């Protein structure tokens, strides 16, 4: 047995950090240390008979990089080991992953129940895109299991939510909602971006499908776009396989290679980011210019006990509300010296955004108010800088915002 074969058989027993360095590695005949980057569209067969067998599925191997590619395959296998999933399909972006995970399993006449607290583009998919194909959607307060129960119909096929939510860091009880969905014959799709697979394992808690924007913590260094859908092999074979092959949301091999490099350091980054986020949240909680702080790791968070049950940390993000409204939020952002203004998150660099005017600007004022997205709300994505430097930067920016 070769070293690579031993690694494939032993991978499921490794710890998370080991999986993210060695999992799914497929070396070429040259024995490279770093994963090989296969920049190819198609593959050559030894004979016409071999090509026929490959297309029939009688012979293992790659056919076309839109379907599968060796570098992308390594990324998928590594993510499966981390997530505890049987199979996965890597996508060109996080939104490609979300749209595919939902769209591949519904048809005209079906019904989706979704938590109202979603990233703006995710709400567009369930509120605008799906209804245009005759697929109804009901939005509920994801925190309230009674609203989930009341929304279920005989034709309900999918429950969809993110937890923690963007940007107000609300939580959804994964076990309770998954149990309800399964009682009613629906599948559960979770966007796990804010928690990351390091801090939360939705499949272990009853979810059926997990989506990621790999653009965020998985890359973690602002370099490329990517996404992934993970589930059981049967669900992917029955639902996603053909959709993926024929609609073409595939991830480029180069981006897969970049993401593989990001995975190697993700546990280190996420642990430090989470620890620093907790420190920042505690600091903000005592500041006179701050009206409220939203962070699942704080005992003041209304769902702190749920966070303790289903998460291994409080997230790498902190949301807080400046008492001076939008003007104060803008003054705060503009005064920052270390933290950059960007709508991205999960980066090694700390970033800040104003959801009302960026990520959630397309929601109506009423919808934003319902979600708690006020004019003074700011979302911080904490990076890996020295936390004392970050707190110092935030402190002087809050002083500027209060003038």
Backbone torsions as a table, in degrees:
resi	resn	phi	psi	omega
1	UNK	NA	130.8	-179.4
2	UNK	-75.8	167.7	177.5
3	UNK	-60.3	-42.2	179.9
4	UNK	-62.1	-41.9	179.5
5	UNK	-65.4	-39.5	177.0
6	UNK	-61.7	-40.5	-179.4
7	UNK	-65.1	-38.6	-179.8
8	UNK	-64.0	-38.7	-177.5
9	UNK	-79.3	-27.8	-176.5
10	UNK	-91.5	-14.5	-170.0
11	UNK	-54.6	-38.1	-175.1
12	UNK	-66.4	-19.4	-178.8
13	UNK	-93.5	-5.7	-178.8
14	UNK	-76.9	161.1	169.9
15	UNK	-74.2	165.3	-174.2
16	UNK	-57.8	-43.9	-176.9
17	UNK	-63.8	-37.3	178.9
18	UNK	-69.6	-40.9	177.3
19	UNK	-57.8	-39.3	-175.0
20	UNK	-78.1	-11.2	174.3
21	UNK	-97.5	-39.1	-171.3
22	UNK	-114.9	-17.4	-171.8
23	UNK	-60.5	136.4	174.4
24	UNK	72.2	5.4	-177.1
25	UNK	-61.9	133.0	-178.6
26	UNK	-131.1	98.7	-173.8
27	UNK	-85.3	148.1	174.0
28	UNK	-81.0	-176.0	179.5
29	UNK	-66.7	-11.4	-178.4
30	UNK	-87.9	-11.1	176.2
31	UNK	67.6	37.5	-178.3
32	UNK	-62.4	148.1	177.2
33	UNK	-75.5	-53.3	176.1
34	UNK	-78.0	152.5	179.2
35	UNK	-58.4	141.7	179.2
36	UNK	-74.2	145.8	177.3
37	UNK	-104.4	110.8	-177.3
38	UNK	-99.2	91.2	177.9
39	UNK	-88.3	83.8	179.4
40	UNK	-144.8	146.0	176.6
41	UNK	-85.5	-39.0	-174.4
42	UNK	-137.1	-176.6	-173.5
43	UNK	-135.6	152.8	-176.8
44	UNK	-101.5	141.1	-178.7
45	UNK	-107.4	152.1	-180.0
46	UNK	-68.6	-25.5	-177.8
47	UNK	-159.9	167.4	175.5
48	UNK	-62.6	-36.4	179.2
49	UNK	-65.5	-37.1	178.3
50	UNK	-66.2	-40.0	177.4
51	UNK	-61.6	-44.4	179.2
52	UNK	-60.8	-44.7	-179.1
53	UNK	-64.1	-38.5	179.1
54	UNK	-64.1	-45.0	-179.3
55	UNK	-68.3	-30.0	177.7
56	UNK	-78.1	-12.5	-176.2
57	UNK	83.0	12.2	180.0
58	UNK	-85.2	-16.1	-179.9
59	UNK	-130.0	132.0	178.9
60	UNK	-70.8	149.4	177.5
61	UNK	146.6	174.0	-177.0
62	UNK	-95.9	148.9	-177.5
63	UNK	-115.0	-48.7	-172.7
64	UNK	-158.3	137.7	-172.6
65	UNK	-69.9	-13.7	171.1
66	UNK	-69.5	-29.8	178.5
67	UNK	-85.2	-50.2	-177.1
68	UNK	-166.0	151.7	-176.2
69	UNK	-146.9	144.6	-176.2
70	UNK	-57.0	-41.2	-179.9
71	UNK	-69.6	-43.0	177.5
72	UNK	-63.7	-38.9	179.8
73	UNK	-61.0	-39.0	177.5
74	UNK	-63.2	-41.6	178.3
75	UNK	-63.0	-44.6	179.5
76	UNK	-61.8	-45.2	-178.7
77	UNK	-65.5	-37.9	179.4
78	UNK	-66.3	-41.2	177.3
79	UNK	-66.0	-37.1	177.1
80	UNK	-61.3	-42.3	178.2
81	UNK	-61.7	-41.5	-178.9
82	UNK	-69.3	-42.9	-173.5
83	UNK	-83.0	-18.6	-174.1
84	UNK	77.6	29.5	-179.3
85	UNK	-100.7	155.8	178.7
86	UNK	-83.0	-30.5	-175.5
87	UNK	-154.5	165.5	-177.7
88	UNK	-158.0	159.6	170.7
89	UNK	-132.7	122.7	178.4
90	UNK	-83.1	142.7	-174.2
91	UNK	-125.4	168.0	-175.7
92	UNK	-70.8	-22.4	-179.9
93	UNK	-159.7	169.5	176.9
94	UNK	-64.4	-38.2	179.6
95	UNK	-71.1	-31.4	173.1
96	UNK	-61.9	-39.0	179.3
97	UNK	-65.7	-46.3	-180.0
98	UNK	-63.2	-48.4	-178.7
99	UNK	-61.3	-39.3	-179.8
100	UNK	-70.5	-43.0	-177.5
101	UNK	-61.2	-36.8	178.8
102	UNK	-84.6	-50.5	-172.0
103	UNK	-65.3	-27.1	-176.0
104	UNK	-73.9	-13.5	-172.8
105	UNK	-120.9	10.8	179.1
106	UNK	-126.3	159.1	179.1
107	UNK	-143.5	170.8	178.6
108	UNK	-52.5	130.6	-178.6
109	UNK	99.7	-14.9	178.5
110	UNK	-79.9	172.3	-175.0
111	UNK	-138.6	139.6	178.4
112	UNK	-116.8	137.1	168.7
113	UNK	-110.1	126.6	-176.8
114	UNK	-133.6	147.5	173.3
115	UNK	-68.5	140.4	-176.8
116	UNK	-69.9	-28.2	-178.5
117	UNK	-82.9	91.5	-178.7
118	UNK	-134.2	156.4	168.7
119	UNK	-55.0	145.4	-174.0
120	UNK	-52.5	-44.4	-179.1
121	UNK	-68.6	-33.3	176.9
122	UNK	-66.2	-40.1	176.8
123	UNK	-64.2	-36.9	178.7
124	UNK	-62.1	-40.4	-179.7
125	UNK	-60.4	-47.8	-175.6
126	UNK	-84.0	-27.8	-177.9
127	UNK	-89.9	-30.9	-174.5
128	UNK	-114.5	-52.8	-174.6
129	UNK	-67.8	-52.9	-177.0
130	UNK	-60.9	-45.3	177.3
131	UNK	-61.2	-26.7	178.1
132	UNK	-67.2	-17.3	175.4
133	UNK	-104.0	13.6	178.8
134	UNK	80.1	23.3	179.3
135	UNK	-110.3	111.1	-175.0
136	UNK	-76.2	157.0	179.3
137	UNK	-140.6	136.7	173.4
138	UNK	-118.0	127.0	177.8
139	UNK	-96.0	137.4	-179.4
140	UNK	-131.7	163.7	169.9
141	UNK	-74.4	108.5	-173.7
142	UNK	-60.6	-19.7	-178.9
143	UNK	-77.3	-16.7	-171.4
144	UNK	-107.1	104.0	-177.7
145	UNK	-62.2	-28.2	178.6
146	UNK	-65.9	-34.1	177.0
147	UNK	-68.9	-36.9	174.8
148	UNK	-60.7	-45.1	-179.4
149	UNK	-61.5	-44.1	-176.6
150	UNK	-67.9	-24.8	-175.8
151	UNK	-84.0	-15.4	-174.8
152	UNK	-67.1	136.8	175.2
153	UNK	-123.8	167.2	176.0
154	UNK	-59.1	-29.5	-177.5
155	UNK	-94.3	9.0	178.8
156	UNK	-67.9	126.7	-177.5
157	UNK	-116.7	-26.0	-173.0
158	UNK	-138.3	136.9	165.0
159	UNK	-107.7	133.0	-177.9
160	UNK	-134.6	133.0	176.2
161	UNK	-162.4	165.1	171.3
162	UNK	-117.9	147.6	177.3
163	UNK	-155.6	123.3	-5.6
164	UNK	-63.7	158.8	-174.5
165	UNK	-88.7	160.2	178.1
166	UNK	-103.4	120.3	6.6
167	UNK	-109.5	0.4	-168.4
168	UNK	-90.8	3.3	173.3
169	UNK	56.7	39.3	168.3
170	UNK	-73.5	156.6	178.5
171	UNK	-116.0	150.1	172.5
172	UNK	-117.0	135.2	179.5
173	UNK	-73.6	101.6	-173.5
174	UNK	-62.4	-45.2	-178.2
175	UNK	-63.0	-46.2	-176.6
176	UNK	-66.0	-45.4	-178.1
177	UNK	-69.7	-37.9	178.3
178	UNK	-64.6	-41.5	178.7
179	UNK	-61.3	-44.3	178.1
180	UNK	-61.8	-44.2	-179.4
181	UNK	-60.2	-45.0	-177.2
182	UNK	-68.7	-32.1	175.1
183	UNK	-62.8	-25.7	-177.2
184	UNK	-108.9	14.3	175.0
185	UNK	73.0	21.2	179.5
186	UNK	-105.0	156.8	175.0
187	UNK	-100.6	154.6	-177.1
188	UNK	-109.8	121.6	175.9
189	UNK	-110.1	125.2	-178.8
190	UNK	-120.7	131.3	168.3
191	UNK	-89.2	109.0	-172.2
192	UNK	-102.7	22.8	-172.0
193	UNK	-61.8	-46.6	-174.4
194	UNK	-67.6	-30.7	-179.6
195	UNK	-84.6	-32.0	-172.1
196	UNK	67.5	156.7	176.2
197	UNK	-67.9	-11.7	177.2
198	UNK	-74.7	-35.4	-174.5
199	UNK	-102.0	-13.8	-176.1
200	UNK	-154.9	136.6	-178.3
201	UNK	-121.0	85.6	-174.5
202	UNK	-59.5	-35.0	-178.6
203	UNK	-63.8	-36.2	177.6
204	UNK	-67.3	-23.8	-178.3
205	UNK	-95.1	3.6	174.0
206	UNK	114.8	-8.3	178.8
207	UNK	-67.0	156.7	-179.6
208	UNK	-99.7	-37.6	-174.8
209	UNK	-134.8	135.3	177.3
210	UNK	-121.7	134.7	179.2
211	UNK	-117.1	147.9	173.5
212	UNK	-136.4	143.3	158.6
213	UNK	-86.8	102.6	-180.0
214	UNK	-67.5	-12.7	175.1
215	UNK	-57.5	-27.5	-173.5
216	UNK	-85.8	-117.1	-172.1
217	UNK	-64.1	-29.3	-175.8
218	UNK	-64.5	-49.6	168.7
219	UNK	-71.1	-59.5	172.1
220	UNK	73.7	5.6	-177.5
221	UNK	-139.1	22.9	171.1
222	UNK	64.8	32.5	-171.2
223	UNK	-104.0	-35.4	-172.7
224	UNK	-155.5	169.2	176.2
225	UNK	-96.8	153.9	175.2
226	UNK	-178.6	162.1	176.8
227	UNK	-153.5	168.8	178.9
228	UNK	-157.6	145.6	174.3
229	UNK	-118.5	129.5	-178.7
230	UNK	-125.0	140.4	-179.4
231	UNK	-166.6	-164.5	173.5
232	UNK	-74.6	157.2	177.8
233	UNK	-63.2	-38.7	-178.6
234	UNK	-63.9	-43.8	-179.0
235	UNK	-63.7	-42.5	179.6
236	UNK	-66.2	-42.7	178.1
237	UNK	-62.2	-41.1	-175.0
238	UNK	-80.0	-27.1	-171.9
239	UNK	-120.2	-53.3	-169.6
240	UNK	-87.7	-29.4	-170.6
241	UNK	-53.8	-57.6	-177.2
242	UNK	-68.7	-39.9	177.7
243	UNK	-56.2	-46.3	-177.9
244	UNK	-64.7	-45.6	-177.4
245	UNK	-63.3	-36.1	-170.6
246	UNK	-98.7	-17.4	178.4
247	UNK	-100.6	-17.9	168.5
248	UNK	74.6	38.6	176.5
249	UNK	-86.3	28.2	-169.7
250	UNK	-65.6	152.6	177.9
251	UNK	-84.2	139.9	177.6
252	UNK	-71.1	145.2	178.1
253	UNK	-57.7	-37.4	-179.9
254	UNK	-62.6	-45.8	179.3
255	UNK	-64.4	-36.4	176.7
256	UNK	-61.1	-40.2	178.8
257	UNK	-64.3	-42.5	177.5
258	UNK	-61.5	-42.8	-179.2
259	UNK	-66.7	-35.1	174.4
260	UNK	-59.5	-40.9	177.6
261	UNK	-65.7	-37.6	177.9
262	UNK	-64.7	-38.5	-179.2
263	UNK	-60.9	-32.0	-177.1
264	UNK	-59.7	-32.1	-176.5
265	UNK	-110.2	1.5	-175.0
266	UNK	-57.6	-45.9	179.8
267	UNK	-59.4	-39.7	179.0
268	UNK	-63.8	-45.7	-179.4
269	UNK	-64.9	-48.4	-175.2
270	UNK	-64.6	-40.0	178.6
271	UNK	-62.4	-45.2	180.0
272	UNK	-68.0	-41.5	179.5
273	UNK	-61.6	-39.1	-179.8
274	UNK	-68.2	-44.4	177.8
275	UNK	-61.0	-43.9	180.0
276	UNK	-67.6	-36.8	178.5
277	UNK	-60.7	-41.4	177.8
278	UNK	-61.8	-41.1	178.3
279	UNK	-63.8	-44.1	-179.9
280	UNK	-64.0	-43.1	-180.0
281	UNK	-61.4	-41.6	178.2
282	UNK	-63.8	-41.0	178.6
283	UNK	-62.3	-47.8	-177.9
284	UNK	-62.6	-32.9	-177.0
285	UNK	-61.8	-24.8	-178.5
286	UNK	-102.4	9.6	-175.6
287	UNK	-93.7	135.0	-175.3
288	UNK	-67.6	-22.7	-178.9
289	UNK	-83.8	-6.0	-175.5
290	UNK	-106.0	123.8	-178.9
291	UNK	-79.9	-41.0	178.7
292	UNK	-154.1	152.7	177.5
293	UNK	-122.7	133.5	-179.4
294	UNK	-115.6	107.5	-179.7
295	UNK	-154.7	119.8	-175.0
296	UNK	-61.5	-19.2	179.9
297	UNK	-83.3	-6.5	177.3
298	UNK	-89.6	140.1	177.8
299	UNK	-63.4	-21.4	178.9
300	UNK	-75.3	-14.1	178.7
301	UNK	-65.9	131.6	-175.9
302	UNK	-61.2	-17.0	179.4
303	UNK	-118.9	32.3	-177.7
304	UNK	-56.3	-43.3	-178.1
305	UNK	-63.6	-40.1	177.1
306	UNK	-64.6	-40.6	178.1
307	UNK	-59.8	-39.4	179.2
308	UNK	-66.0	-31.8	-178.2
309	UNK	-76.9	-41.5	-170.5
310	UNK	-112.8	-1.8	178.7
311	UNK	-124.3	153.8	178.2
312	UNK	-99.3	6.9	-180.0
313	UNK	-176.3	171.1	-172.1
314	UNK	-87.8	6.0	-178.6
315	UNK	95.9	162.7	178.7
316	UNK	-96.1	4.8	-177.7
317	UNK	-118.7	149.6	176.8
318	UNK	-133.7	133.9	172.9
319	UNK	-114.3	143.1	176.6
320	UNK	-150.9	158.0	-174.6
321	UNK	-114.9	124.7	176.0
322	UNK	-84.5	134.7	-175.9
323	UNK	-67.4	-18.4	-177.9
324	UNK	-88.0	7.2	176.1
325	UNK	74.6	-155.5	-175.0
326	UNK	-61.6	-43.6	-179.2
327	UNK	-58.4	-43.0	179.5
328	UNK	-67.3	-38.7	178.8
329	UNK	-63.3	-42.5	178.6
330	UNK	-66.6	-41.1	178.3
331	UNK	-63.2	-39.8	178.1
332	UNK	-60.5	-51.4	-178.4
333	UNK	-61.2	-44.0	-176.3
334	UNK	-69.0	-20.4	-178.9
335	UNK	-89.0	-11.8	-177.7
336	UNK	-66.3	140.5	-178.5
337	UNK	-109.8	-33.3	179.6
338	UNK	-97.9	-46.2	-175.5
339	UNK	-77.6	127.8	-177.9
340	UNK	-91.1	152.6	176.6
341	UNK	-87.9	115.7	-178.9
342	UNK	-161.2	149.5	177.2
343	UNK	-85.3	-1.0	177.3
344	UNK	-79.8	172.3	178.9
345	UNK	-154.3	168.6	178.7
346	UNK	74.7	14.1	-176.6
347	UNK	-87.1	157.7	173.9
348	UNK	-62.8	-24.9	176.4
349	UNK	-93.1	137.7	176.9
350	UNK	-70.4	138.5	-175.1
351	UNK	-135.5	152.5	179.7
352	UNK	-132.9	145.1	174.7
353	UNK	-142.9	159.2	178.4
354	UNK	-110.2	96.7	-170.9
355	UNK	-55.8	-37.0	-176.9
356	UNK	-57.9	-35.1	-176.0
357	UNK	-106.9	3.3	-179.3
358	UNK	-129.4	-92.9	-170.5
359	UNK	-63.4	-27.7	-177.2
360	UNK	-121.5	24.6	-176.8
361	UNK	-68.0	-25.8	-177.1
362	UNK	-81.6	-7.4	173.8
363	UNK	-75.3	152.1	176.9
364	UNK	-69.0	156.7	176.6
365	UNK	-55.8	-34.8	179.6
366	UNK	-66.7	-42.3	178.7
367	UNK	-65.4	-40.8	178.5
368	UNK	-64.1	-41.1	179.1
369	UNK	-63.1	-40.7	179.1
370	UNK	-61.2	-34.3	-178.9
371	UNK	-87.1	-5.6	-179.2
372	UNK	81.2	20.2	178.5
373	UNK	-92.6	92.7	-177.6
374	UNK	-90.3	172.1	179.4
375	UNK	-66.0	-24.0	-178.7
376	UNK	-96.1	3.8	-176.5
377	UNK	-78.5	134.0	178.9
378	UNK	-126.7	139.7	176.5
379	UNK	-111.7	124.3	178.1
380	UNK	-105.7	129.6	169.6
381	UNK	-106.4	114.3	-173.1
382	UNK	-86.9	133.3	-178.3
383	UNK	-96.7	-152.7	-175.7
384	UNK	-109.1	17.0	176.6
385	UNK	-67.7	169.1	174.2
386	UNK	-60.4	125.3	-173.8
387	UNK	-64.2	-31.0	177.6
388	UNK	-65.6	-36.0	176.1
389	UNK	-65.8	-40.5	179.2
390	UNK	-64.5	-45.4	179.4
391	UNK	-63.3	-38.6	176.3
392	UNK	-62.7	-41.1	178.8
393	UNK	-65.3	-44.0	178.9
394	UNK	-64.2	-40.3	-178.8
395	UNK	-60.9	-47.1	-178.2
396	UNK	-71.1	-29.3	178.0
397	UNK	-72.4	-36.4	176.1
398	UNK	-65.7	-36.8	176.3
399	UNK	-61.8	-42.1	177.9
400	UNK	-66.4	-36.8	-179.2
401	UNK	-68.9	-24.1	-176.0
402	UNK	-87.4	-7.5	-176.2
403	UNK	-75.0	NA	NA
